[in-house]
Amino acid sequence: MKEKKSKGIIFGTLAIVGTSLIIAACSGSSQQALDPKEVFSNLGPMPVPADNPMTPEKIELGKMLYFDTRLSGDNTLSCASCHEPEKGWSDGRRTFLGFQGHQGHRNSPTIINSGYHSLQFLDGRMKTLEDQALGPIQDPGEMNLSLDELVQKLNAVPAYVQKFEEIFGPDSINPTNIGKAIATFERTIVIDNTPFDQYLKGNSNAMSKDAQEGMKLFAGKASCISCHNGPSLSDNNFHNVGVLNDNPGRAGFTGNPEDDGKYKTTHLRGIGHTAPFMHNGSLRTLSDVVEFKNRGGDGHPNTSPLVRPLNLSDKEKAQLVAFLEALTGELPLVAKPQLP
């Protein structure tokens, strides 16, 4: 426990120092002087919990569970129902459509690079990807299946019993191992070789000139990097960016009124695949997002002081969009498995 605590302190300190260096690098110099290698970095290896190592067999089991509609109360919904590969591992809707037509109040977040998140869900209510994998299954508005019923269902499928036994040991179909298998599959859904990443590795032609200028705006005049920093281009923190909406955001989990309307900072790789945007899906395009940020949000009373009008020109807004597109990369797709 001491080692884990020390690592947390170290990483937290590095994040604070890193953000301070970013702000210093971008605030006291001209846009043209930006050295991207001093401000940005590639994503790095996927963090994998010590108690849930990645194996091909576990990945395949998790993939089967991810696409299996038996994980819902009426056998019609799977994880892929709201997180479809072809739709950016989201669903293309403003807000999710759940159990028997239940209309959700939040946009379905993509699972792309979700293994890099320090907290899960838009409000950060789950700490691990393993915990997150089990949340929607139990939620009455999402998949509406108790974990006890889920275990009974899977134990009635001989092929699942065999696969769990091969991976986890005898009598191993339980919520913990189900969550581990699904999370292991989700950790394979990664975008880490975008034009932006290629540019950071030394390919000066990987991004267009407009995207390169947009990168400078991102770290300079537009101040996007105040929240979108670090290897994942997210501070893994929670902010109210000014969306007018009665959803309490993180306050619904913490009970703290200061968290009203706050949501987790989006990780930006793959961003172009995941429209519509914002927690309520209210913005259809990346251009809409840039325009929203340029006007300083829409006036939510708890808007973060980091959010302010940017006074970007039309050309600068287009350059910022070009940079976001350079963060998009190739959509990772998988063949749907044959289910037992």
C-alpha positions in Angstrom: 0.0 0.0 0.0 2.9 2.4 0.8 4.3 1.8 -2.7 1.0 2.6 -4.4 0.6 5.7 -2.3 4.1 6.9 -3.1 3.5 6.3 -6.8 0.2 8.3 -6.6 2.1 11.2 -4.9 4.8 11.1 -7.5 2.4 11.1 -10.5 0.3 13.8 -8.9 3.4 16.0 -8.4 4.6 15.4 -11.9 1.2 16.3 -13.3 1.2 19.6 -11.3 4.8 20.4 -12.3 4.1 19.4 -15.9 1.0 21.6 -16.1 3.0 24.5 -14.6 5.7 24.1 -17.2 3.1 23.9 -20.0 1.5 27.2 -18.9 4.9 28.8 -18.5 6.0 27.6 -21.9 2.8 28.9 -23.6 2.1 32.1 -21.8 5.3 33.9 -21.9 6.3 33.3 -25.5 5.0 33.9 -29.0 2.9 31.3 -30.7 5.6 30.7 -33.3 8.2 29.8 -30.6 6.3 26.7 -29.4 8.4 23.6 -29.4 5.8 20.8 -29.4 8.2 18.3 -27.9 8.5 20.4 -24.8 4.7 20.7 -24.4 3.2 17.5 -25.7 4.2 13.8 -25.6 3.1 10.5 -27.1 0.6 8.4 -25.2 2.9 5.6 -24.0 2.0 2.0 -23.0 -1.4 1.1 -21.7 -1.5 0.9 -17.9 -2.5 -2.6 -16.9 -3.4 -3.6 -13.3 -1.2 -6.1 -11.6 -4.2 -8.3 -10.7 -5.6 -8.3 -14.3 -2.8 -9.0 -16.8 -3.6 -9.0 -20.5 -3.7 -12.4 -22.2 -5.1 -13.3 -25.7 -7.6 -15.7 -24.1 -8.9 -13.1 -21.7 -9.1 -10.5 -24.4 -11.2 -13.0 -26.5 -13.5 -13.8 -23.6 -14.0 -10.1 -22.8 -14.8 -9.5 -26.5 -17.5 -12.2 -26.4 -19.0 -10.7 -23.3 -18.9 -7.2 -24.7 -21.0 -8.2 -27.7 -23.4 -10.6 -25.9 -26.9 -9.4 -25.4 -27.5 -11.9 -22.7 -25.8 -9.3 -20.4 -29.1 -7.4 -20.4 -32.4 -8.1 -18.6 -34.3 -8.8 -21.8 -31.5 -10.2 -23.9 -31.6 -7.3 -26.4 -28.7 -5.0 -25.3 -25.0 -5.5 -25.1 -22.1 -3.2 -24.2 -21.8 -2.6 -28.0 -25.4 -1.3 -28.2 -24.2 2.0 -26.8 -20.5 1.6 -27.7 -20.5 0.5 -31.3 -17.2 0.1 -33.0 -18.4 1.6 -36.3 -19.7 4.7 -34.4 -16.4 5.6 -32.7 -17.2 3.1 -29.9 -20.1 5.3 -28.9 -23.6 5.4 -30.5 -23.9 8.5 -32.5 -26.8 9.7 -30.4 -27.1 12.9 -28.4 -27.9 10.8 -25.3 -28.0 7.0 -24.9 -31.0 4.8 -25.5 -31.2 2.2 -22.8 -33.4 -0.6 -21.5 -36.7 -1.0 -23.4 -36.4 2.5 -24.9 -35.3 4.4 -21.8 -33.9 7.8 -22.9 -30.7 8.5 -21.0 -29.7 12.0 -20.0 -26.0 11.8 -21.0 -24.0 11.2 -24.2 -22.4 7.7 -24.4 -18.7 8.2 -23.9 -16.4 6.4 -26.2 -14.3 3.5 -24.9 -11.4 4.5 -27.1 -8.3 4.8 -24.8 -10.5 4.4 -21.8 -7.8 2.3 -20.1 -5.8 5.5 -19.8 -8.5 7.2 -17.7 -7.7 7.6 -14.0 -11.5 7.7 -13.2 -14.4 6.2 -15.2 -17.7 7.7 -16.4 -18.3 11.3 -17.2 -18.7 12.1 -13.5 -15.8 9.9 -12.4 -17.9 7.7 -10.1 -15.9 4.6 -10.8 -12.2 4.2 -10.2 -11.3 1.4 -12.5 -12.3 0.0 -15.9 -13.1 -3.3 -14.2 -15.7 -1.5 -12.0 -17.0 0.5 -15.0 -17.6 -2.6 -17.0 -20.2 -3.8 -14.5 -22.0 -0.5 -13.9 -24.2 -0.3 -17.0 -25.2 -4.0 -16.7 -26.8 -3.4 -13.3 -28.3 0.0 -14.1 -32.1 -0.2 -14.5 -32.1 2.4 -17.2 -29.2 0.8 -19.2 -29.1 -3.0 -19.3 -31.1 -3.8 -16.2 -29.6 -7.1 -15.1 -28.5 -7.9 -11.6 -25.1 -9.4 -11.2 -26.5 -12.5 -9.6 -28.8 -13.1 -12.6 -25.8 -12.5 -14.9 -23.7 -15.1 -13.1 -26.6 -17.6 -13.4 -27.0 -16.9 -17.1 -23.3 -17.4 -17.9 -23.1 -20.5 -15.8 -25.9 -22.0 -18.0 -23.6 -21.7 -21.1 -21.1 -24.5 -21.1 -18.7 -22.7 -23.4 -18.5 -19.8 -21.0 -18.0 -22.1 -18.0 -15.1 -23.7 -19.9 -13.5 -20.4 -20.9 -13.7 -18.9 -17.4 -12.2 -22.0 -16.0 -9.3 -22.0 -18.4 -8.5 -18.4 -17.6 -9.5 -17.9 -14.0 -9.8 -21.4 -12.6 -12.7 -23.6 -11.4 -16.1 -22.0 -10.4 -14.8 -18.6 -11.5 -17.8 -17.0 -13.2 -18.4 -14.1 -10.8 -18.8 -10.4 -11.1 -15.1 -9.7 -10.4 -13.9 -11.9 -13.2 -16.6 -10.8 -15.6 -15.5 -7.2 -15.1 -11.8 -8.2 -15.5 -12.5 -9.9 -18.9 -14.5 -7.0 -20.3 -12.0 -4.4 -19.1 -9.2 -6.5 -20.7 -10.9 -6.4 -24.1 -11.6 -2.6 -23.7 -7.9 -1.9 -23.1 -7.2 -3.2 -26.6 -9.3 -0.3 -28.1 -6.5 2.2 -28.6 -5.7 5.2 -30.9 -2.1 6.2 -30.4 -0.7 6.7 -33.9 -2.4 9.8 -35.1 -0.9 12.4 -37.5 -0.2 14.3 -34.3 1.7 11.4 -32.8 3.7 10.9 -36.0 4.5 14.6 -36.0 5.9 14.3 -32.4 8.0 11.4 -33.5 9.7 13.6 -36.1 7.6 13.4 -39.2 7.2 17.1 -39.9 4.8 16.4 -42.8 2.4 14.3 -40.8 0.2 17.3 -39.9 -0.9 20.0 -42.3 0.3 23.5 -41.9 -3.1 24.5 -40.6 -3.0 21.7 -38.1 0.4 22.8 -36.9 -0.9 26.4 -36.5 -3.9 25.0 -34.7 -1.6 23.1 -32.3 0.1 26.4 -31.4 -3.3 28.0 -30.8 -4.3 25.0 -28.7 -1.3 25.5 -26.4 -1.3 29.3 -26.7 -4.1 31.8 -27.5 -6.9 29.3 -27.2 -5.6 27.9 -23.8 -7.1 24.4 -24.5 -4.0 23.0 -22.9 -5.1 24.4 -19.5 -7.3 21.3 -19.2 -6.2 19.2 -22.2 -2.7 18.4 -21.1 -0.4 15.4 -20.4 0.1 12.4 -22.7 -3.7 11.8 -23.0 -4.4 15.5 -23.5 -6.6 15.4 -20.4 -5.9 16.6 -16.9 -8.2 13.8 -15.7 -10.0 16.5 -13.7 -13.6 17.8 -13.7 -14.7 21.2 -15.1 -17.9 23.0 -15.9 -17.3 24.4 -19.4 -20.5 26.4 -19.6 -23.0 24.0 -21.1 -26.5 25.1 -20.0 -28.1 22.0 -18.8 -29.9 20.9 -15.6 -27.8 17.7 -15.2 -25.8 18.0 -12.0 -22.7 16.3 -13.4 -20.1 15.3 -10.8 -22.2 16.9 -8.0 -24.7 14.1 -8.5 -22.0 11.7 -7.3 -20.1 13.9 -4.7 -23.0 15.8 -3.3 -20.9 18.9 -3.4 -22.6 21.9 -5.0 -19.3 23.2 -6.2 -19.2 20.3 -8.6 -22.5 21.3 -10.3 -22.3 20.8 -14.0 -18.7 19.5 -13.9 -17.6 16.7 -16.1 -14.3 14.9 -16.8 -12.0 16.5 -19.3 -12.3 14.6 -22.6 -9.2 12.6 -23.8 -8.7 13.9 -27.3 -7.2 11.1 -29.4 -9.9 9.7 -31.6 -12.1 12.8 -31.0 -13.3 13.1 -34.6 -14.9 9.7 -34.5 -17.1 10.4 -31.5 -19.7 13.0 -32.5 -21.9 14.5 -31.1 -20.0 16.2 -28.4 -20.4 17.4 -24.8 -22.0 15.4 -22.0 -25.5 16.1 -23.4 -24.5 15.6 -27.1 -25.6 19.2 -27.8 -22.8 20.0 -30.3 -22.8 18.1 -33.6 -19.3 18.9 -35.1 -15.8 19.8 -34.0 -16.5 23.3 -35.5 -19.4 23.6 -33.2 -17.2 22.7 -30.3 -14.6 25.3 -31.2 -17.3 28.0 -31.7 -18.7 27.1 -28.3 -15.3 27.4 -26.6 -14.6 30.6 -28.6 -17.6 32.3 -27.1 -16.7 31.2 -23.6 -19.5 28.7 -23.2 -23.2 29.4 -22.8 -23.4 31.0 -19.4 -23.8 28.2 -16.9 -23.7 29.9 -13.4 -20.9 27.5 -12.3 -18.7 27.9 -15.4 -15.0 27.4 -14.7 -12.9 30.6 -14.6 -10.7 28.8 -17.1 -13.5 29.2 -19.7 -13.5 32.6 -21.3 -14.1 34.2 -24.7 -11.1 33.5 -27.0 -11.7 36.1 -29.8 -10.4 33.7 -32.4 -10.6 34.7 -36.1 -12.4 32.5 -38.6 -9.0 31.3 -39.8 -7.8 30.5 -36.3 -11.0 28.5 -35.6 -10.5 26.5 -38.8 -6.8 25.9 -37.8 -7.9 24.6 -34.4 -10.4 22.2 -36.0 -7.6 21.0 -38.3 -5.5 20.2 -35.2 -8.4 18.3 -33.6 -8.8 16.3 -36.8 -5.0 15.5 -36.7 -5.7 14.0 -33.2 -8.4 11.7 -34.6 -6.4 8.8 -36.2 -7.7 5.6 -37.6 -10.7 4.0 -36.0 -9.9 0.7 -34.4 -12.4 -1.9 -35.6 -12.9 -5.6 -34.6 -14.8 -8.5 -36.1 -17.8 -9.4 -34.0 -17.1 -12.8 -32.3 -19.1 -15.9 -32.7 -21.0 -16.3 -29.4 -21.6 -19.6 -27.7 
